[in-house]
Amino acid sequence: MNKIYDYLVIGAGPAGMAAAIEASNAGLRVLVLDQAASAGGQIYRNLGQVGDHQAKVLGADYLAGKPLLAQFMAANCDYQPMAQLWHIEAHEKGFMVVALVRGESITYVTSHLLLANGAMERPMAIAGWHKPGVMTAGAGQILLKTSALLPKRVVLAGSGPLLLLLAQQYRAAGVTITAFLDTTPKSNYWHAIPWLVAGFTTPNQLFKGVWLTLVQRIKTPYITGVSHIEVLGEECVTGVSYTAAGKAYEISCNLIMLHQGLIPETQMGQLLGCAQVWSETQQCWQTQVGVAGQTSVPGLQVAGDAGTIGGAYVAQTKGRLAGITRANSGVAALSLRKRLITLWLCLRGKQLNWARGLVDRLYRPAHWLSEPAQDTIVCRCEQVTASAITAIASTGCAGVNQLKGFTRAGMGACQGRQCGLNLAYLVAHAQNRPVSEVEPLTVRPPLNPINLGQLSRQAEL
Amino acid sequence: MTDSLFSCLIKDPAQCPIVVNGVEYQVPAQLSVAAALLYLGDLAIRKHPISGESRAPFCHMGVCFECLVSIDGQHKRRACLHQVMPGMCIDTAMAGVNP
């Protein structure tokens, strides 16, 4: 049976929760679909269940999500956790969203849709990153949040706030950090200096960031200006080699966690035909989004990190704005209070985005990471190397979608999420054109795998 | 199985019995299936279907599809998205299953 909603929110992170609270308070029939077992998104993952010991290690910024989570759980909206969305398309009544819930495929219909499905980590394709013993820093943090699992000793490599935060949390929990390999290019610091002005508009964040950086530099074996990291080992990781200050080094380790920032998950918007733009500042494709989350598709909004990477607080602000805007669409007589709140949220969102400019410049990914070494496996699912991609791209192939046909890169189970960006960089480099001119991989359903039995039991589409 | 690279932060956590590749283990009840395999020391849990190389859980958020295992006879489950349940049967490439 089809269920019809006024507002369907995808993702129960800060943006999705805030939007759902506003829209359901206004009396709309709201459904929130989320992939995880409990609400909170990646940032507040497992916050409702987490024990005291974990909470202490995870820190104040994590616990800051409690009021939002409590409000969401009390809100008068439907909430479906463990829902794996596999298809989404335009429908006569608005949108049709199809998700796997407890192994059954269920269709939901809604007049308005909000994509608040968040971000993923920017794939860091270094030689050997497919070997057992390599994980992302986000993975490390998720293991801590949901499973209270810690590595005994670890090498952290890359750049960005999450990596610094993870180092802090790991140290607090007594994990040995064998080395912190910081890949932030020195030139980023110069580019970031003018943006300190923007950073000072969110002084708390700025000081927290500076403190976090300084503490890790003092308390961990911190190596700056690292490049050309290579993971060593036959079957599993046995070490890592890198270059710093012109010299090559090698350290032995069994576990390495990588991070170089986040990129929005744009697949759902792409599938619905939303216009995509290349962000030079954030080095990724983004769905074109207006102030209140509106996209180029009527009735469809995007909020939070699924639009532009901004972090939890920005996501919450924008989610709230999206929810209020949806609740009041078509209502000309907005109360003065609502109008003021809307105006304040718009301005706050703009200011926070501007302040984020500092982080974007400081942690802009290093150039060498967009040109993986020859034998690096760029498409992990289909085992396609950088040299194979460059060879095809150099013959004048039209873009990543044609490249997919020639090499199978981007055709695997992850549907190009782990390689799409790097394919575009490699095509751009090989053809000597800006990456903004290379179109992203075309997205097709199913967005999540579904088996034929489940598909055949699907009542109607 | 080899020595685990991971340990549990919680002292004396509630235990959950699971069966991995036919062998019964007790693991902390709050673990995801992927976390349980890491906790038991099973880092390489999958053979890549093309190269046959070993692979391990990578992103832990359902994006990368590197942690595919068989859970209670259901193939190609992402181990990171499921929590362990009492009596859950998990089979990995190490038992000859290649989901």
HADDOCK unambig.tbl for C-alpha pairs under 7 A between the chains (distance, minus, plus):
assign (segid A and resid 130 and name CA) (segid B and resid 55 and name CA) 6.73 0.50 0.50
assign (segid A and resid 131 and name CA) (segid B and resid 54 and name CA) 7.00 0.50 0.50
assign (segid A and resid 131 and name CA) (segid B and resid 55 and name CA) 5.96 0.50 0.50
assign (segid A and resid 132 and name CA) (segid B and resid 43 and name CA) 6.16 0.50 0.50
assign (segid A and resid 132 and name CA) (segid B and resid 44 and name CA) 5.51 0.50 0.50
assign (segid A and resid 132 and name CA) (segid B and resid 54 and name CA) 6.69 0.50 0.50
assign (segid A and resid 132 and name CA) (segid B and resid 55 and name CA) 5.19 0.50 0.50
assign (segid A and resid 132 and name CA) (segid B and resid 56 and name CA) 4.68 0.50 0.50
assign (segid A and resid 133 and name CA) (segid B and resid 43 and name CA) 6.99 0.50 0.50
assign (segid A and resid 134 and name CA) (segid B and resid 58 and name CA) 6.73 0.50 0.50
assign (segid A and resid 135 and name CA) (segid B and resid 58 and name CA) 4.48 0.50 0.50
assign (segid A and resid 135 and name CA) (segid B and resid 59 and name CA) 6.29 0.50 0.50
assign (segid A and resid 136 and name CA) (segid B and resid 58 and name CA) 6.22 0.50 0.50
assign (segid A and resid 136 and name CA) (segid B and resid 59 and name CA) 5.65 0.50 0.50
assign (segid A and resid 138 and name CA) (segid B and resid 59 and name CA) 6.86 0.50 0.50
assign (segid A and resid 139 and name CA) (segid B and resid 58 and name CA) 6.80 0.50 0.50
assign (segid A and resid 139 and name CA) (segid B and resid 59 and name CA) 4.94 0.50 0.50
assign (segid A and resid 139 and name CA) (segid B and resid 60 and name CA) 4.88 0.50 0.50
assign (segid A and resid 142 and name CA) (segid B and resid 60 and name CA) 6.78 0.50 0.50
assign (segid A and resid 143 and name CA) (segid B and resid 35 and name CA) 6.70 0.50 0.50
assign (segid A and resid 147 and name CA) (segid B and resid 30 and name CA) 5.27 0.50 0.50
assign (segid A and resid 147 and name CA) (segid B and resid 31 and name CA) 4.39 0.50 0.50
assign (segid A and resid 147 and name CA) (segid B and resid 32 and name CA) 6.34 0.50 0.50
assign (segid A and resid 147 and name CA) (segid B and resid 35 and name CA) 6.71 0.50 0.50
assign (segid A and resid 148 and name CA) (segid B and resid 8 and name CA) 5.80 0.50 0.50
assign (segid A and resid 148 and name CA) (segid B and resid 9 and name CA) 5.32 0.50 0.50
assign (segid A and resid 148 and name CA) (segid B and resid 10 and name CA) 6.61 0.50 0.50
assign (segid A and resid 149 and name CA) (segid B and resid 6 and name CA) 6.48 0.50 0.50
assign (segid A and resid 149 and name CA) (segid B and resid 7 and name CA) 5.75 0.50 0.50
assign (segid A and resid 149 and name CA) (segid B and resid 8 and name CA) 4.65 0.50 0.50
assign (segid A and resid 149 and name CA) (segid B and resid 9 and name CA) 5.94 0.50 0.50
assign (segid A and resid 150 and name CA) (segid B and resid 6 and name CA) 5.34 0.50 0.50
assign (segid A and resid 150 and name CA) (segid B and resid 7 and name CA) 5.36 0.50 0.50
assign (segid A and resid 150 and name CA) (segid B and resid 8 and name CA) 6.08 0.50 0.50
assign (segid A and resid 150 and name CA) (segid B and resid 9 and name CA) 6.51 0.50 0.50
assign (segid A and resid 151 and name CA) (segid B and resid 5 and name CA) 5.68 0.50 0.50
assign (segid A and resid 151 and name CA) (segid B and resid 6 and name CA) 4.17 0.50 0.50
assign (segid A and resid 151 and name CA) (segid B and resid 7 and name CA) 6.21 0.50 0.50
assign (segid A and resid 152 and name CA) (segid B and resid 5 and name CA) 5.80 0.50 0.50
assign (segid A and resid 152 and name CA) (segid B and resid 6 and name CA) 5.47 0.50 0.50
assign (segid A and resid 152 and name CA) (segid B and resid 7 and name CA) 6.51 0.50 0.50
assign (segid A and resid 235 and name CA) (segid B and resid 54 and name CA) 6.46 0.50 0.50
assign (segid A and resid 413 and name CA) (segid B and resid 65 and name CA) 6.32 0.50 0.50
assign (segid A and resid 414 and name CA) (segid B and resid 63 and name CA) 6.19 0.50 0.50
assign (segid A and resid 414 and name CA) (segid B and resid 64 and name CA) 5.32 0.50 0.50
assign (segid A and resid 414 and name CA) (segid B and resid 65 and name CA) 5.85 0.50 0.50
assign (segid A and resid 417 and name CA) (segid B and resid 63 and name CA) 6.99 0.50 0.50
assign (segid A and resid 418 and name CA) (segid B and resid 64 and name CA) 6.49 0.50 0.50
